Amino acid sequence: QTEQVLKNIAEILDVAGYNFSDVVKTTCILSDIENFKAMNEVYARYYSEKHPARAAFAVKDLPLGALIEIDTIAMK
């Protein structure tokens, strides 16, 4: 699911005229903190050059049974 979330973010960034190098902050919300390592491996492929500030934490449940949500802030 991390891969799909980041593909979705890439599309949103592109439409808005941004890319991953313009991202300054992300918040990763996981349904299970045990998934952090796997999420981080995928995440690192998208943020290989410039690493934005990031918060990551686990919650009890996410809507519709999702395993991850990522909130993204970009600016130029």
N, CA, C and O atoms as CSV, one atom per row, in Angstrom:
chain,resi,resn,atom,element,x,y,z
A,1,GLN,N,N,0.812,-1.193,0.000
A,1,GLN,CA,C,0.000,0.000,0.000
A,1,GLN,C,C,0.859,1.263,0.000
A,1,GLN,O,O,0.433,2.295,-0.518
A,2,THR,N,N,2.051,1.197,0.567
A,2,THR,CA,C,2.934,2.368,0.565
A,2,THR,C,C,3.266,2.780,-0.862
A,2,THR,O,O,3.255,3.968,-1.188
A,3,GLU,N,N,3.554,1.820,-1.698
A,3,GLU,CA,C,3.865,2.103,-3.102
A,3,GLU,C,C,2.703,2.838,-3.769
A,3,GLU,O,O,2.922,3.827,-4.469
A,4,GLN,N,N,1.490,2.376,-3.567
A,4,GLN,CA,C,0.332,3.008,-4.191
A,4,GLN,C,C,0.107,4.411,-3.647
A,4,GLN,O,O,-0.195,5.329,-4.409
A,5,VAL,N,N,0.249,4.585,-2.343
A,5,VAL,CA,C,0.082,5.912,-1.740
A,5,VAL,C,C,1.096,6.885,-2.350
A,5,VAL,O,O,0.741,8.015,-2.687
A,6,LEU,N,N,2.333,6.464,-2.489
A,6,LEU,CA,C,3.358,7.352,-3.034
A,6,LEU,C,C,3.152,7.616,-4.523
A,6,LEU,O,O,3.478,8.702,-5.001
A,7,LYS,N,N,2.624,6.656,-5.259
A,7,LYS,CA,C,2.268,6.895,-6.667
A,7,LYS,C,C,1.151,7.934,-6.740
A,7,LYS,O,O,1.175,8.816,-7.598
A,8,ASN,N,N,0.177,7.828,-5.842
A,8,ASN,CA,C,-0.910,8.810,-5.799
A,8,ASN,C,C,-0.370,10.206,-5.471
A,8,ASN,O,O,-0.762,11.195,-6.090
A,9,ILE,N,N,0.526,10.270,-4.500
A,9,ILE,CA,C,1.136,11.552,-4.137
A,9,ILE,C,C,1.918,12.125,-5.322
A,9,ILE,O,O,1.869,13.330,-5.573
A,10,ALA,N,N,2.634,11.271,-6.047
A,10,ALA,CA,C,3.390,11.728,-7.220
A,10,ALA,C,C,2.453,12.369,-8.241
A,10,ALA,O,O,2.789,13.403,-8.819
A,11,GLU,N,N,1.297,11.778,-8.467
A,11,GLU,CA,C,0.325,12.326,-9.421
A,11,GLU,C,C,-0.208,13.675,-8.945
A,11,GLU,O,O,-0.312,14.618,-9.729
A,12,ILE,N,N,-0.542,13.760,-7.671
A,12,ILE,CA,C,-1.056,15.015,-7.107
A,12,ILE,C,C,0.004,16.102,-7.200
A,12,ILE,O,O,-0.293,17.230,-7.594
A,13,LEU,N,N,1.238,15.769,-6.841
A,13,LEU,CA,C,2.326,16.739,-6.935
A,13,LEU,C,C,2.501,17.217,-8.372
A,13,LEU,O,O,2.653,18.414,-8.616
A,14,ASP,N,N,2.480,16.302,-9.305
A,14,ASP,CA,C,2.684,16.638,-10.712
A,14,ASP,C,C,1.602,17.596,-11.216
A,14,ASP,O,O,1.907,18.596,-11.865
A,15,VAL,N,N,0.358,17.291,-10.920
A,15,VAL,CA,C,-0.752,18.149,-11.353
A,15,VAL,C,C,-0.617,19.559,-10.770
A,15,VAL,O,O,-0.973,20.543,-11.418
A,16,ALA,N,N,-0.102,19.644,-9.549
A,16,ALA,CA,C,0.065,20.938,-8.889
A,16,ALA,C,C,1.366,21.641,-9.292
A,16,ALA,O,O,1.629,22.756,-8.841
A,17,GLY,N,N,2.180,20.998,-10.137
A,17,GLY,CA,C,3.430,21.602,-10.582
A,17,GLY,C,C,4.599,21.395,-9.634
A,17,GLY,O,O,5.556,22.169,-9.640
A,18,TYR,N,N,4.520,20.357,-8.824
A,18,TYR,CA,C,5.569,20.039,-7.855
A,18,TYR,C,C,6.129,18.648,-8.133
A,18,TYR,O,O,5.617,17.917,-8.981
A,19,ASN,N,N,7.191,18.295,-7.403
A,19,ASN,CA,C,7.700,16.930,-7.430
A,19,ASN,C,C,8.203,16.601,-6.021
A,19,ASN,O,O,8.110,17.431,-5.116
A,20,PHE,N,N,8.724,15.416,-5.844
A,20,PHE,CA,C,9.130,14.982,-4.511
A,20,PHE,C,C,10.239,15.853,-3.911
A,20,PHE,O,O,10.362,15.929,-2.688
A,21,SER,N,N,11.032,16.500,-4.735
A,21,SER,CA,C,12.080,17.367,-4.183
A,21,SER,C,C,11.498,18.640,-3.560
A,21,SER,O,O,12.193,19.339,-2.823
A,22,ASP,N,N,10.230,18.945,-3.850
A,22,ASP,CA,C,9.558,20.107,-3.265
A,22,ASP,C,C,8.852,19.781,-1.944
A,22,ASP,O,O,8.343,20.681,-1.277
A,23,VAL,N,N,8.820,18.521,-1.571
A,23,VAL,CA,C,8.141,18.119,-0.331
A,23,VAL,C,C,9.008,18.522,0.862
A,23,VAL,O,O,10.194,18.197,0.920
A,24,VAL,N,N,8.401,19.233,1.809
A,24,VAL,CA,C,9.134,19.698,2.979
A,24,VAL,C,C,8.744,18.956,4.257
A,24,VAL,O,O,9.487,18.988,5.238
A,25,LYS,N,N,7.573,18.280,4.259
A,25,LYS,CA,C,7.121,17.590,5.468
A,25,LYS,C,C,6.165,16.484,5.088
A,25,LYS,O,O,5.285,16.677,4.249
A,26,THR,N,N,6.332,15.325,5.701
A,26,THR,CA,C,5.367,14.241,5.550
A,26,THR,C,C,5.018,13.687,6.927
A,26,THR,O,O,5.814,13.740,7.865
A,27,THR,N,N,3.826,13.166,7.013
A,27,THR,CA,C,3.386,12.447,8.198
A,27,THR,C,C,2.885,11.090,7.732
A,27,THR,O,O,1.932,11.002,6.958
A,28,CYS,N,N,3.527,10.041,8.204
A,28,CYS,CA,C,3.162,8.677,7.843
A,28,CYS,C,C,2.368,8.081,9.000
A,28,CYS,O,O,2.854,7.995,10.128
A,29,ILE,N,N,1.156,7.677,8.704
A,29,ILE,CA,C,0.286,7.101,9.713
A,29,ILE,C,C,0.092,5.628,9.368
A,29,ILE,O,O,-0.462,5.290,8.322
A,30,LEU,N,N,0.550,4.773,10.248
A,30,LEU,CA,C,0.519,3.327,10.018
A,30,LEU,C,C,-0.524,2.661,10.902
A,30,LEU,O,O,-0.776,3.104,12.023
A,31,SER,N,N,-1.122,1.606,10.395
A,31,SER,CA,C,-2.067,0.842,11.211
A,31,SER,C,C,-1.336,-0.068,12.190
A,31,SER,O,O,-1.919,-0.539,13.167
A,32,ASP,N,N,-0.043,-0.315,11.918
A,32,ASP,CA,C,0.762,-1.185,12.778
A,32,ASP,C,C,2.222,-0.735,12.668
A,32,ASP,O,O,2.791,-0.751,11.577
A,33,ILE,N,N,2.816,-0.343,13.765
A,33,ILE,CA,C,4.188,0.163,13.748
A,33,ILE,C,C,5.178,-0.906,13.289
A,33,ILE,O,O,6.291,-0.580,12.876
A,34,GLU,N,N,4.789,-2.154,13.355
A,34,GLU,CA,C,5.640,-3.241,12.860
A,34,GLU,C,C,5.873,-3.128,11.356
A,34,GLU,O,O,6.816,-3.723,10.833
A,35,ASN,N,N,5.029,-2.372,10.654
A,35,ASN,CA,C,5.177,-2.181,9.211
A,35,ASN,C,C,6.122,-1.027,8.867
A,35,ASN,O,O,6.338,-0.735,7.691
A,36,PHE,N,N,6.686,-0.372,9.882
A,36,PHE,CA,C,7.524,0.800,9.637
A,36,PHE,C,C,8.720,0.480,8.733
A,36,PHE,O,O,8.992,1.229,7.795
A,37,LYS,N,N,9.419,-0.588,8.991
A,37,LYS,CA,C,10.613,-0.920,8.203
A,37,LYS,C,C,10.258,-1.135,6.736
A,37,LYS,O,O,10.939,-0.617,5.851
A,38,ALA,N,N,9.209,-1.886,6.475
A,38,ALA,CA,C,8.796,-2.135,5.089
A,38,ALA,C,C,8.354,-0.838,4.415
A,38,ALA,O,O,8.677,-0.597,3.252
A,39,MET,N,N,7.618,-0.009,5.142
A,39,MET,CA,C,7.192,1.280,4.607
A,39,MET,C,C,8.398,2.142,4.298
A,39,MET,O,O,8.452,2.776,3.244
A,40,ASN,N,N,9.361,2.174,5.193
A,40,ASN,CA,C,10.537,3.013,5.045
A,40,ASN,C,C,11.374,2.620,3.829
A,40,ASN,O,O,11.966,3.485,3.183
A,41,GLU,N,N,11.429,1.343,3.514
A,41,GLU,CA,C,12.169,0.881,2.342
A,41,GLU,C,C,11.557,1.423,1.054
A,41,GLU,O,O,12.281,1.844,0.152
A,42,VAL,N,N,10.244,1.415,0.965
A,42,VAL,CA,C,9.559,1.962,-0.215
A,42,VAL,C,C,9.692,3.480,-0.222
A,42,VAL,O,O,10.019,4.068,-1.253
A,43,TYR,N,N,9.446,4.109,0.903
A,43,TYR,CA,C,9.528,5.562,1.057
A,43,TYR,C,C,10.895,6.082,0.602
A,43,TYR,O,O,10.972,7.113,-0.067
A,44,ALA,N,N,11.954,5.389,0.952
A,44,ALA,CA,C,13.322,5.810,0.618
A,44,ALA,C,C,13.561,5.858,-0.886
A,44,ALA,O,O,14.401,6.633,-1.344
A,45,ARG,N,N,12.854,5.061,-1.657
A,45,ARG,CA,C,13.005,5.096,-3.112
A,45,ARG,C,C,12.455,6.391,-3.702
A,45,ARG,O,O,12.935,6.848,-4.739
A,46,TYR,N,N,11.470,6.979,-3.065
A,46,TYR,CA,C,10.851,8.209,-3.550
A,46,TYR,C,C,11.565,9.453,-3.030
A,46,TYR,O,O,11.524,10.506,-3.666
A,47,TYR,N,N,12.208,9.336,-1.896
A,47,TYR,CA,C,12.917,10.468,-1.293
A,47,TYR,C,C,14.395,10.137,-1.174
A,47,TYR,O,O,14.972,10.209,-0.088
A,48,SER,N,N,15.007,9.775,-2.301
A,48,SER,CA,C,16.406,9.353,-2.274
A,48,SER,C,C,17.376,10.531,-2.250
A,48,SER,O,O,18.489,10.395,-1.743
A,49,GLU,N,N,16.975,11.689,-2.791
A,49,GLU,CA,C,17.881,12.832,-2.855
A,49,GLU,C,C,17.687,13.788,-1.688
A,49,GLU,O,O,18.635,14.095,-0.965
A,50,LYS,N,N,16.482,14.250,-1.508
A,50,LYS,CA,C,16.184,15.255,-0.488
A,50,LYS,C,C,15.165,14.659,0.482
A,50,LYS,O,O,14.055,14.302,0.089
A,51,HIS,N,N,15.548,14.559,1.727
A,51,HIS,CA,C,14.668,13.954,2.727
A,51,HIS,C,C,13.903,15.043,3.472
A,51,HIS,O,O,14.503,15.862,4.168
A,52,PRO,N,N,12.569,15.052,3.325
A,52,PRO,CA,C,11.789,16.050,4.051
A,52,PRO,C,C,11.689,15.695,5.536
A,52,PRO,O,O,11.965,14.563,5.934
A,53,ALA,N,N,11.295,16.670,6.340
A,53,ALA,CA,C,10.991,16.367,7.742
A,53,ALA,C,C,9.871,15.325,7.740
A,53,ALA,O,O,8.986,15.349,6.885
A,54,ARG,N,N,9.925,14.411,8.712
A,54,ARG,CA,C,8.922,13.349,8.719
A,54,ARG,C,C,8.551,12.977,10.138
A,54,ARG,O,O,9.393,12.923,11.034
A,55,ALA,N,N,7.277,12.725,10.312
A,55,ALA,CA,C,6.768,12.114,11.537
A,55,ALA,C,C,6.106,10.807,11.119
A,55,ALA,O,O,5.490,10.726,10.056
A,56,ALA,N,N,6.234,9.799,11.951
A,56,ALA,CA,C,5.594,8.516,11.667
A,56,ALA,C,C,5.064,7.954,12.975
A,56,ALA,O,O,5.755,7.946,13.993
A,57,PHE,N,N,3.835,7.490,12.926
A,57,PHE,CA,C,3.269,6.884,14.117
A,57,PHE,C,C,2.174,5.907,13.729
A,57,PHE,O,O,1.702,5.893,12.592
A,58,ALA,N,N,1.784,5.097,14.691
A,58,ALA,CA,C,0.742,4.089,14.476
A,58,ALA,C,C,-0.533,4.513,15.187
A,58,ALA,O,O,-0.500,5.157,16.236
A,59,VAL,N,N,-1.642,4.141,14.599
A,59,VAL,CA,C,-2.959,4.398,15.174
A,59,VAL,C,C,-3.710,3.070,15.269
A,59,VAL,O,O,-3.292,2.069,14.687
A,60,LYS,N,N,-4.790,3.070,15.986
A,60,LYS,CA,C,-5.563,1.845,16.175
A,60,LYS,C,C,-6.138,1.331,14.859
A,60,LYS,O,O,-6.003,0.149,14.540
A,61,ASP,N,N,-6.772,2.205,14.105
A,61,ASP,CA,C,-7.401,1.824,12.832
A,61,ASP,C,C,-7.309,2.983,11.851
A,61,ASP,O,O,-7.261,4.148,12.245
A,62,LEU,N,N,-7.285,2.647,10.578
A,62,LEU,CA,C,-7.380,3.636,9.512
A,62,LEU,C,C,-8.656,3.362,8.718
A,62,LEU,O,O,-9.132,2.226,8.704
A,63,PRO,N,N,-9.215,4.366,8.062
A,63,PRO,CA,C,-10.453,4.170,7.309
A,63,PRO,C,C,-10.333,3.091,6.239
A,63,PRO,O,O,-9.291,2.936,5.601
A,64,LEU,N,N,-11.406,2.361,6.062
A,64,LEU,CA,C,-11.531,1.344,5.014
A,64,LEU,C,C,-10.467,0.263,5.084
A,64,LEU,O,O,-10.145,-0.357,4.071
A,65,GLY,N,N,-9.921,0.033,6.263
A,65,GLY,CA,C,-8.934,-1.028,6.444
A,65,GLY,C,C,-7.568,-0.722,5.865
A,65,GLY,O,O,-6.753,-1.629,5.696
A,66,ALA,N,N,-7.302,0.533,5.559
A,66,ALA,CA,C,-5.996,0.902,5.006
A,66,ALA,C,C,-4.892,0.583,6.004
A,66,ALA,O,O,-5.119,0.585,7.214
A,67,LEU,N,N,-3.704,0.311,5.495
A,67,LEU,CA,C,-2.547,0.039,6.336
A,67,LEU,C,C,-1.684,1.279,6.535
A,67,LEU,O,O,-0.891,1.346,7.474
A,68,ILE,N,N,-1.844,2.274,5.635
A,68,ILE,CA,C,-1.011,3.475,5.709
A,68,ILE,C,C,-1.728,4.667,5.089
A,68,ILE,O,O,-2.496,4.533,4.136
A,69,GLU,N,N,-1.455,5.835,5.658
A,69,GLU,CA,C,-1.812,7.118,5.059
A,69,GLU,C,C,-0.561,7.989,5.143
A,69,GLU,O,O,0.201,7.898,6.105
A,70,ILE,N,N,-0.354,8.830,4.134
A,70,ILE,CA,C,0.773,9.757,4.177
A,70,ILE,C,C,0.258,11.144,3.840
A,70,ILE,O,O,-0.281,11.377,2.757
A,71,ASP,N,N,0.431,12.060,4.780
A,71,ASP,CA,C,0.089,13.463,4.594
A,71,ASP,C,C,1.350,14.171,4.103
A,71,ASP,O,O,2.425,13.986,4.674
A,72,THR,N,N,1.227,14.979,3.052
A,72,THR,CA,C,2.391,15.575,2.405
A,72,THR,C,C,2.219,17.079,2.240
A,72,THR,O,O,1.163,17.546,1.812
A,73,ILE,N,N,3.252,17.829,2.578
A,73,ILE,CA,C,3.271,19.273,2.363
A,73,ILE,C,C,4.435,19.596,1.444
A,73,ILE,O,O,5.579,19.229,1.713
A,74,ALA,N,N,4.125,20.295,0.346
A,74,ALA,CA,C,5.157,20.687,-0.617
A,74,ALA,C,C,5.118,22.194,-0.808
A,74,ALA,O,O,4.063,22.821,-0.717
A,75,MET,N,N,6.295,22.767,-1.076
A,75,MET,CA,C,6.365,24.191,-1.371
A,75,MET,C,C,7.629,24.489,-2.177
A,75,MET,O,O,8.596,23.728,-2.152
A,76,LYS,N,N,7.595,25.595,-2.877
A,76,LYS,CA,C,8.757,26.034,-3.652
A,76,LYS,C,C,9.288,27.305,-3.077
A,76,LYS,O,O,10.270,27.848,-3.582
